[in-house]
Amino acid sequence: MSEKMPLGVFTSIWTDFAERLQAVRDIGVHTVQAHVPPPQMRTAEEVEKAKNTLSQAGVELSLVFCGFAGDRYDTIQIVRDTVGLCPPATRAERMPDVMQTADYAAALGVPGIGMHIGFLSEDPNSKEFADVAAAARQICDYCADLGMRLHLETGQETAETLLEFIRAVDRASLAVNFDPANMILYGSGEPIEALRKVGRYVRSVHCKDATWSDRPGEAWGVETPLGEGDVGMEDFVRTLLEVGYEGPLTIEREVSGEQQMRDIKKAVDRLTALKAKLLH
């Protein structure tokens, strides 16, 4: 990827993939992140179909995201109870799916997989923290053998807890997918300050915006169109450059239908203008 900070969009790889890629190309975007498709669509034949579709569209797939049956995002507490590898009741059954996602991404030639690992314990000396770190270490080793990285998406933990976790896992194949809006939505910290703290580990980002809740950490903030929330997109892109990040700026807008595409087009325009201003 020769372009500095190419624009990207988060999409899905199994639903109308060719049409989605064409829509992405029509607004001048050449990279995407995508959720992993269901197991029946991870066959060698389906991999070849996806590769051909990407090639014909002239779009690069930069990251494949894990997803688990049972993940729920109704409230912050339900996220804590259900999402990722932190809930001990579902960790063992989810680990093979992570490895299969890595296999799928590797077959597509994608350099990494992403995931919400869940709400990490804030006590780095706890058994809970150590157990999740051991699981992440196992995944990182598996990814490293495939020439890939594991990207942990920010949001549910503070920057300090994430740094403790990265140190505990102690693997070069562990990276960060930085989502500034998630820091606001979950009430886990000021996003620009957090980015400066973890910036050396950032290998992918989501360009998303949000406003703070009046009860941060207890109730959700509100996602907004890019540039209409509290992130401060110019500061965000400038800080990315300061920490040495030049990879894709992947737009994520978690609404559906025509509104989603309208907001994505506006985000493309905003980010294009910011790139023109900040890149020299």
N, C-alpha and C positions, 0 to 999 in steps of 0.2 A: 504494500500500500504506500505509494510514493507521495500522495497529497498529504500535507500537514492538516490535521484535524478535519478529515472528511466527514460530511454529515451522514448520519444513519437514522434508522427507524427501528423500533422494536416491533416485531410482527410475529405471526404464527406460521409454522412450516407445513401444517397439514390441512389447512382450510383455504381453498382457492389460492394456492401458493403463487401460481403464475400470474393471476390477476393482481394479487397484492404486490408482487414485485414490479409489475408494469406500472401500477399506481405510484409506487415509490420512485421509479425512474422518471415518470412524467413530471414529478416535482423536483427533479434534479438531485436525487439521492442515490448513492451507489453502494451503500453498505447497510446491512441489517443484523440485528440480533434476533433470535427466535427461541421460543419454547421448544423443548424436545417433543416430537410427535409421540402418539401412543405406541406401545410395543409392536403392534402388527404393522406399523409403518416404518420400522427400523430395519427391514430386511435389506439384503444386498441389492435387490431389484429396486426398492424404493430409494435407497441411497443414490443409485445411478440416476433415477428420475430427478431427484432433488438437485444433483450436481448439474445435470443437463439444463434444468430450468434456471438455475442460478447463472450458468454460463451464457445461455441464450439471452437472459435479461441484462447481462453485464453488471451483476450485483454480487458483492462479496459478503459472505456470511462470516461475521467476526466473532460470534459467541453463541453457544447453545445453552439454554437455561434448563436446569432440572426442575421438575415439578412432581409433587406427590399427591396421590389420592388421599384425601383427608385434610390437606392444607385448607385452612379457612381464614378469611380476613374480615369477618363481621365486626369485631371489636379488637382493641389492642389486647385485651385479656385472652380472647379466643386465639389470636395469633400466638401468644405466649404458650398456649396449651396445645396447639396443633401443628405449627409450621416448622419445617426443616428437620434437622437432626438433633435438636436440643431435647424435645420430648422423649424420655427414655423408653416409653412403651412402644414406640414405632421405629426407633432408630435402627434396630437390627434388620427389620424387613425392608427398610428404605435404602440401606447401603448397597445392595446389589443393583438397584435401579440407578444409583449414581454412577456405578461402574459401567453399566450398559449405556448410559448417556454419554460417558466419556468415549466408549467404543464407537458409538454412532458419530459423535463429533469428529473423532479421529478419522473415520472412514470418509467423512466429507472434507477432510483437510482443514478443519477449523482449529485454531490454536488454543482454544480453551473452553471450559464449561463454567457456567455461573450458577449461583444458588443463594437463596436466603437460608442461612444455617439455623436461624431461629434466635430466640432470646438467650444470649450467653449469660451465664452467671456472672455477677459483678465481683465475686470472690475468686481470684485466680488460684487460691489454695484449696478450693472445694473439690470434692470428688466429681460433682456434676461438671465443673469446668474441665477437669482433667480427662473425663470420659469423652467429652465432645472433642477436645483437642486430639485425643488418640484416634477418634474416627476421622477427623479432618486430615491427620497425618497419613492415615492409610489411603485416603482418597488422593492426597497429594502425591504419594509415592506411585500410585497407579497411573495418575496423569503424567507424571514425569517419565515413566517408562514409555508412554505414548508420545512424548515430546510436547506435552500440553501443560497448561496451568489450570488451577482451580481459582475462580474469581468469587470472592464473598461479597455479596451486595450489602452496602451499608444501610442502616436505618434503625434496627432494633437495639443497637448498643451504642454507647458513647465511643468517641474516638479513643479514649484511654483504655476502655475494655477491649476494643478491637486490637489495639497495639499489644496489650498483654497476651491476647489470644495468638496473634501472629508470632510473638516471641515463643510462646509455649509450643506451638506446632513446629516451628523451627524448620521450615522447608522452603527452598527457593522457588518451588512451583506453586506457592500460595500467593495470591494477588488480591487486589481489591477492585470491585466494580462500584464506583462512587456515585451514589444517587443523592444529590443535595436535598431534594424535596422530602425524601424519606426521613432525614434528620428532623425536619420540621413536623411532618405528619405524625411521627412517633414521639416527638418531644425529646429527642435524644441529644440535641446540641446544636449550636450555631454551625451551619454547614461550611462556611468559608474557613472558620477557625479549625473545624475538624479536618477539612481537606489539607490544610497546611501541616497538620500533625501526621496524617497517614499518607501524604502525597507520594512518598518514595515507593509505595507499594501499589499505587493506582495504575492499572493496565487497561481499564475500560470505564466508561461513565454512562450515566443516564442524564439527559438534559430534561429535567422535569421541574415544575414549580409548585408551590403550595403556600398557604397562609397558616399561621400558628393557631392552635386551639387556645381557648381561654383556660383550659386545664391540661397543659402539656404533659404527656406521659399517661394520662388517664383517659382522655377522649381524643379522637382523631383531629388533626388539622384538616384543612380542605385543599385538595388538589385544584390547581388553576391552570389556565393556558399559560404557556411559557412567557415570562416577562410581566405577568400580572400578579405574582405572588411575592413572597418575602425572601427568596433566595438571593436576588441580585445577580442577574445573569452575566452582566459585564464583569463584575467582580469574580464570578465563578470561572469564566473562561480565562480571564487574566491570571487568576491564581493557578489554574491548570498549567498555563504556560510557565509560570514561575517555578512550579515543582517539576517541570520537565516533561509534562504529558503532551504528546502530539497525536494521539490516536483518535479514533472516531468519536464524534459528538453524537451519541445515539439518542434521538428524541423518543420519549415515552409519554403517551397521553392515555390515561386510563378511563376514557369514556368510549362509547361505541357509536357506530353509524356515521352519518354524514358529518356530525359535529366533530368527531375525532379527526377526520381528514382535513376539515377546515382549520382546526387548531394546529395540526401538524404542518400545514402549508404556511401558516403564520409563523410557526416556530422556525421553519426553514428560512423564511425571510429575515427573522430576527438574528438568527445565528450567522447567516451569510453576511449581514451588515456588521455584526460584531467581529467576524473574522477579517473582514476588510479593514476594520479600524485597528485591530490589535496585532495582526500578523504583518510582519515586515520582511 
